[in-house]
Structures are given as structure tokens and as C-alpha cells.
């Protein structure tokens, strides 16, 4: 998919341009009273949320998959996606249609990502379990060993401790983090251990805040 493809509409070109900046997140693209998702995002979200998958126009001769959720009910859908390990980039309209028309009748509403929601960075009370911490953990190599840090972004609770490959699994099981950051150099070797602990693994170099 290319944002500069002449075969796409201006609105779809805008979606693709924003999506290129957040390749590892589902893009909630605000269109009026709905957040719409397209292409692979729509296919993944429709399956995860058990909602209808439809289509909107064509791209490179193929139907463009689409699904959507109402803006007023978005928090519930976000919670479901986060619990299933997805990251969501929430794209809002930065102006109203009347403002866009002042730039010309073919101008589209400006949109941009205002919020990147990941399992370990939730702060909204409506998305958190008040009975437990929501930890974001990070693992790194330190000299000849490893270290793990963990923080509850909603409370500021922060800790650091040494860890080894042998003790990493039990440590993650005890902390039960929702998301774990790890450098690309070791991320894949830790994936099985992290996912067995029920966490989502995120290489930091791909995160765009």
C-alpha cells in the first residue's frame, strides 16, 4: 500500500500516510461518529471484536476491507483489543468539515494520531482493573547480565532489579506485566517466555509515541 498511489482517493491516501507511521498498530481512523479501520487492520479488528467486515471501494483492483465502531462506544472496543495484545493508534479529526472546505471544495478534513494505546500504557480508569497493577516492563542487557524494570504508568510505581534467563520467567509470572519492551537484539529470543507470561512483546525501536 502506498500513500502516493494515484489510484486511491484523497481520504484513503491520508489513511495510508498515517498508517505508514504506525505499522505495528491498528489505526482507529475517525470519520464522523465512527472510527473506521481499513485493509489488514479491518480484517484483524473484525475478527478480534466479532464485528461485521465490509468493504469500501477498491485499491490495486481489489476490494478494500473495512470495519468500524461507534465513537461513543470506542472505549469498550479498545479494551477488548488491548486485552488481546493489540496496539491502537487513535486518529482524530483535527478540524471540522466547514474548516476544511475553506481550503477548497476537494479538501479533506485534517486528521492525526492523538493517542497510542498499548497494553502497558493505559491510564484511563475505564480501561484499568482497580484491583491490580497494570505494569509496563522493560528488559535489557547490562554488562554480563540482564536487568528488568517495571512501571505502573497510572500510579508512577517504578522498580528495577537484576534478572537472568533462568529467573526471567518466574519474575514475569510474579509481576504479570501487560506489555514488555526489549531491544531488537534479544526480543525474539525472549518472545516465548514473555508470551507465556501473558504479556505483549514490543521492540522499542518500533514504538512511535
C-alpha positions as a Markdown table, in Angstrom:
| # | Residue | x | y | z |
|---|---|---|---|---|
| 1 | Unk | 0.0 | 0.0 | 0.0 |
| 2 | Unk | 1.3 | 3.4 | -0.9 |
| 3 | Unk | 0.0 | 6.8 | 0.1 |
| 4 | Unk | 1.2 | 8.4 | -3.1 |
| 5 | Unk | -0.6 | 5.9 | -5.4 |
| 6 | Unk | -2.7 | 7.9 | -7.8 |
| 7 | Unk | -5.4 | 5.3 | -7.8 |
| 8 | Unk | -6.5 | 6.0 | -4.2 |
| 9 | Unk | -8.9 | 8.7 | -3.1 |
| 10 | Unk | -7.6 | 11.7 | -1.1 |
| 11 | Unk | -9.2 | 10.2 | 2.1 |
| 12 | Unk | -7.6 | 6.8 | 1.6 |
| 13 | Unk | -4.3 | 8.4 | 0.8 |
| 14 | Unk | -4.5 | 10.2 | 4.1 |
| 15 | Unk | -5.2 | 6.9 | 5.9 |
| 16 | Unk | -2.3 | 5.2 | 4.2 |
| 17 | Unk | 0.1 | 8.1 | 5.0 |
| 18 | Unk | -0.8 | 7.9 | 8.7 |
| 19 | Unk | -0.7 | 4.1 | 8.7 |
| 20 | Unk | 2.9 | 4.2 | 7.4 |
| 21 | Unk | 3.9 | 5.9 | 10.6 |
| 22 | Unk | 2.2 | 3.3 | 12.8 |
| 23 | Unk | 2.8 | 0.0 | 11.0 |
| 24 | Unk | 2.5 | -2.1 | 14.2 |
| 25 | Unk | -0.8 | -0.6 | 15.5 |
| 26 | Unk | -4.4 | -0.8 | 14.4 |
| 27 | Unk | -5.4 | 2.6 | 13.1 |
| 28 | Unk | -8.7 | 3.9 | 14.5 |
| 29 | Unk | -9.5 | 6.5 | 11.8 |
| 30 | Unk | -12.2 | 9.0 | 12.9 |
| 31 | Unk | -14.9 | 9.6 | 10.3 |
| 32 | Unk | -17.8 | 11.5 | 11.8 |
| 33 | Unk | -19.4 | 9.4 | 14.5 |
| 34 | Unk | -17.3 | 6.3 | 13.8 |
| 35 | Unk | -13.7 | 5.0 | 14.0 |
| 36 | Unk | -13.1 | 3.2 | 10.7 |
| 37 | Unk | -10.4 | 0.6 | 10.0 |
| 38 | Unk | -9.2 | -0.5 | 6.6 |
| 39 | Unk | -7.2 | -3.2 | 4.8 |
| 40 | Unk | -5.4 | -5.7 | 7.1 |
| 41 | Unk | -6.4 | -3.6 | 10.2 |
| 42 | Unk | -10.0 | -4.1 | 9.4 |
| 43 | Unk | -9.6 | -7.9 | 8.9 |
| 44 | Unk | -7.7 | -8.3 | 12.2 |
| 45 | Unk | -10.1 | -6.0 | 14.2 |
| 46 | Unk | -13.3 | -7.5 | 12.8 |
| 47 | Unk | -12.1 | -11.0 | 13.9 |
| 48 | Unk | -10.9 | -9.8 | 17.3 |
| 49 | Unk | -14.1 | -7.8 | 18.0 |
| 50 | Unk | -16.5 | -10.2 | 16.3 |
| 51 | Unk | -18.0 | -7.3 | 14.2 |
| 52 | Unk | -19.0 | -7.2 | 10.6 |
| 53 | Unk | -16.3 | -6.9 | 7.9 |
| 54 | Unk | -17.5 | -4.9 | 4.9 |
| 55 | Unk | -15.7 | -3.1 | 2.0 |
| 56 | Unk | -15.2 | 0.4 | 0.7 |
| 57 | Unk | -14.0 | 1.0 | -2.8 |
| 58 | Unk | -11.0 | -0.7 | -4.4 |
| 59 | Unk | -7.2 | -0.5 | -4.3 |
| 60 | Unk | -5.0 | -2.0 | -6.9 |
| 61 | Unk | -8.0 | -3.8 | -8.3 |
| 62 | Unk | -9.0 | -5.4 | -5.0 |
| 63 | Unk | -11.8 | -4.6 | -2.6 |
| 64 | Unk | -10.7 | -2.5 | 0.4 |
| 65 | Unk | -11.7 | -4.3 | 3.6 |
| 66 | Unk | -13.4 | -2.1 | 6.2 |
| 67 | Unk | -15.0 | -2.3 | 9.6 |
| 68 | Unk | -15.9 | 0.4 | 12.2 |
| 69 | Unk | -17.0 | 1.0 | 15.7 |
| 70 | Unk | -19.1 | 3.9 | 17.1 |
| 71 | Unk | -17.2 | 6.8 | 18.6 |
| 72 | Unk | -19.4 | 6.9 | 21.7 |
| 73 | Unk | -18.7 | 3.2 | 22.5 |
| 74 | Unk | -15.0 | 3.1 | 21.5 |
| 75 | Unk | -13.6 | 2.6 | 25.0 |
| 76 | Unk | -15.2 | -0.9 | 25.2 |
| 77 | Unk | -13.8 | -1.9 | 21.9 |
| 78 | Unk | -10.4 | -0.5 | 22.8 |
| 79 | Unk | -10.3 | -2.6 | 26.0 |
| 80 | Unk | -11.1 | -5.8 | 24.1 |
| 81 | Unk | -8.3 | -5.1 | 21.6 |
| 82 | Unk | -5.8 | -4.2 | 24.3 |
| 83 | Unk | -6.6 | -7.4 | 26.2 |
| 84 | Unk | -5.9 | -9.4 | 23.1 |
| 85 | Unk | -2.5 | -7.8 | 22.7 |
| 86 | Unk | -3.1 | -5.2 | 20.0 |
| 87 | Unk | -1.8 | -1.6 | 20.0 |
| 88 | Unk | -4.2 | 1.0 | 18.7 |
| 89 | Unk | -3.3 | 4.4 | 17.2 |
| 90 | Unk | -6.4 | 6.7 | 17.7 |
| 91 | Unk | -6.7 | 9.2 | 14.8 |
| 92 | Unk | -9.0 | 12.2 | 15.4 |
| 93 | Unk | -10.3 | 14.9 | 13.1 |
| 94 | Unk | -8.2 | 18.0 | 13.8 |
| 95 | Unk | -10.8 | 20.3 | 12.2 |
| 96 | Unk | -14.5 | 20.2 | 11.2 |
| 97 | Unk | -15.6 | 19.8 | 7.6 |
| 98 | Unk | -16.5 | 23.5 | 7.3 |
| 99 | Unk | -13.0 | 24.5 | 8.1 |
| 100 | Unk | -11.7 | 22.0 | 5.5 |
| 101 | Unk | -13.9 | 23.5 | 2.8 |
| 102 | Unk | -12.3 | 26.9 | 3.3 |
| 103 | Unk | -9.2 | 25.4 | 1.7 |
| 104 | Unk | -11.2 | 24.2 | -1.3 |
| 105 | Unk | -14.2 | 22.1 | -2.1 |
| 106 | Unk | -12.0 | 19.0 | -2.6 |
| 107 | Unk | -10.0 | 19.5 | 0.6 |
| 108 | Unk | -10.4 | 16.7 | 3.2 |
| 109 | Unk | -10.5 | 17.1 | 7.0 |
| 110 | Unk | -7.1 | 17.1 | 8.6 |
| 111 | Unk | -6.5 | 14.1 | 10.8 |
| 112 | Unk | -3.7 | 12.9 | 13.0 |
| 113 | Unk | -2.9 | 10.4 | 15.8 |
| 114 | Unk | -3.6 | 11.9 | 19.2 |
| 115 | Unk | -3.3 | 8.7 | 21.3 |
| 116 | Unk | -1.3 | 5.5 | 21.1 |
| 117 | Unk | -2.9 | 2.9 | 23.3 |
| 118 | Unk | -0.8 | -0.1 | 24.3 |
| 119 | Unk | -1.4 | -2.8 | 26.9 |
| 120 | Unk | 1.2 | -1.3 | 29.3 |
| 121 | Unk | 0.4 | 2.4 | 28.9 |
| 122 | Unk | -3.2 | 2.6 | 29.9 |
| 123 | Unk | -4.1 | 5.4 | 32.3 |
| 124 | Unk | -7.9 | 5.6 | 31.8 |
| 125 | Unk | -9.9 | 4.3 | 34.8 |
| 126 | Unk | -12.4 | 2.8 | 32.4 |
| 127 | Unk | -9.8 | 0.6 | 30.9 |
| 128 | Unk | -8.0 | -0.5 | 34.1 |
| 129 | Unk | -8.7 | -3.1 | 36.8 |
| 130 | Unk | -8.6 | -1.2 | 40.1 |
| 131 | Unk | -7.7 | -4.4 | 41.9 |
| 132 | Unk | -4.3 | -4.9 | 40.3 |
| 133 | Unk | -1.4 | -3.1 | 38.8 |
| 134 | Unk | -1.0 | -2.6 | 35.1 |
| 135 | Unk | 2.7 | -3.0 | 34.6 |
| 136 | Unk | 4.8 | -2.0 | 31.6 |
| 137 | Unk | 8.2 | -3.8 | 31.9 |
| 138 | Unk | 11.5 | -3.4 | 30.0 |
| 139 | Unk | 14.3 | -5.9 | 29.7 |
| 140 | Unk | 17.8 | -5.1 | 28.7 |
| 141 | Unk | 21.4 | -6.5 | 28.7 |
| 142 | Unk | 23.6 | -4.9 | 31.4 |
| 143 | Unk | 27.3 | -5.8 | 31.1 |
| 144 | Unk | 27.4 | -9.6 | 31.5 |
| 145 | Unk | 23.8 | -9.9 | 32.8 |
| 146 | Unk | 20.3 | -8.6 | 32.4 |
| 147 | Unk | 18.0 | -6.3 | 34.2 |
| 148 | Unk | 14.3 | -5.7 | 34.3 |
| 149 | Unk | 12.4 | -2.6 | 35.2 |
| 150 | Unk | 8.7 | -2.2 | 35.6 |
| 151 | Unk | 6.3 | 0.7 | 36.0 |
| 152 | Unk | 2.6 | 1.3 | 36.5 |
| 153 | Unk | 2.1 | 4.3 | 34.3 |
| 154 | Unk | -1.3 | 5.1 | 36.0 |
| 155 | Unk | 0.3 | 5.4 | 39.5 |
| 156 | Unk | 4.0 | 6.0 | 38.9 |
| 157 | Unk | 5.1 | 2.9 | 40.8 |
| 158 | Unk | 8.6 | 2.1 | 39.4 |
| 159 | Unk | 11.1 | -0.6 | 40.2 |
| 160 | Unk | 14.4 | -2.1 | 38.8 |
| 161 | Unk | 16.0 | -5.4 | 39.5 |
| 162 | Unk | 18.7 | -7.8 | 38.1 |
| 163 | Unk | 17.4 | -10.8 | 36.3 |
| 164 | Unk | 18.8 | -13.8 | 34.4 |
| 165 | Unk | 17.4 | -16.0 | 31.6 |
| 166 | Unk | 16.6 | -18.6 | 34.3 |
| 167 | Unk | 14.8 | -16.2 | 36.6 |
| 168 | Unk | 13.1 | -14.2 | 33.9 |
| 169 | Unk | 10.1 | -16.5 | 33.5 |
| 170 | Unk | 9.3 | -16.6 | 37.2 |
| 171 | Unk | 9.8 | -12.9 | 37.6 |
| 172 | Unk | 7.4 | -12.1 | 34.7 |
| 173 | Unk | 4.9 | -14.6 | 36.2 |
| 174 | Unk | 5.0 | -12.8 | 39.5 |
| 175 | Unk | 4.8 | -9.3 | 38.1 |
| 176 | Unk | 2.2 | -10.2 | 35.4 |
| 177 | Unk | 3.1 | -7.2 | 33.2 |
| 178 | Unk | 0.7 | -6.4 | 30.3 |
| 179 | Unk | 3.5 | -5.3 | 28.0 |
| 180 | Unk | 7.2 | -5.9 | 27.8 |
| 181 | Unk | 9.8 | -3.8 | 25.9 |
| 182 | Unk | 13.0 | -5.5 | 24.8 |
| 183 | Unk | 15.8 | -4.5 | 22.4 |
| 184 | Unk | 15.7 | -5.9 | 18.9 |
| 185 | Unk | 18.9 | -7.8 | 19.6 |
| 186 | Unk | 17.2 | -10.0 | 22.2 |
| 187 | Unk | 13.5 | -9.6 | 21.6 |
| 188 | Unk | 12.9 | -12.7 | 19.6 |
| 189 | Unk | 14.8 | -14.9 | 21.9 |
| 190 | Unk | 12.6 | -13.7 | 24.8 |
| 191 | Unk | 9.3 | -13.8 | 22.9 |
| 192 | Unk | 8.2 | -17.3 | 24.1 |
| 193 | Unk | 9.0 | -16.5 | 27.7 |
| 194 | Unk | 7.2 | -13.2 | 27.6 |
| 195 | Unk | 4.1 | -14.5 | 25.8 |
| 196 | Unk | 3.9 | -17.5 | 28.2 |
| 197 | Unk | 3.6 | -14.9 | 31.0 |
| 198 | Unk | 0.6 | -13.4 | 29.2 |
| 199 | Unk | 2.3 | -10.2 | 28.1 |
| 200 | Unk | 2.7 | -8.4 | 24.8 |
| 201 | Unk | 6.2 | -8.0 | 23.5 |
| 202 | Unk | 7.2 | -4.7 | 21.9 |
| 203 | Unk | 10.6 | -3.9 | 20.4 |
| 204 | Unk | 11.2 | -0.3 | 21.5 |
| 205 | Unk | 12.6 | 0.8 | 18.1 |
| 206 | Unk | 9.1 | 0.3 | 16.5 |
| 207 | Unk | 7.2 | 2.3 | 19.1 |
| 208 | Unk | 6.1 | 5.8 | 18.0 |
| 209 | Unk | 4.8 | 8.0 | 20.8 |
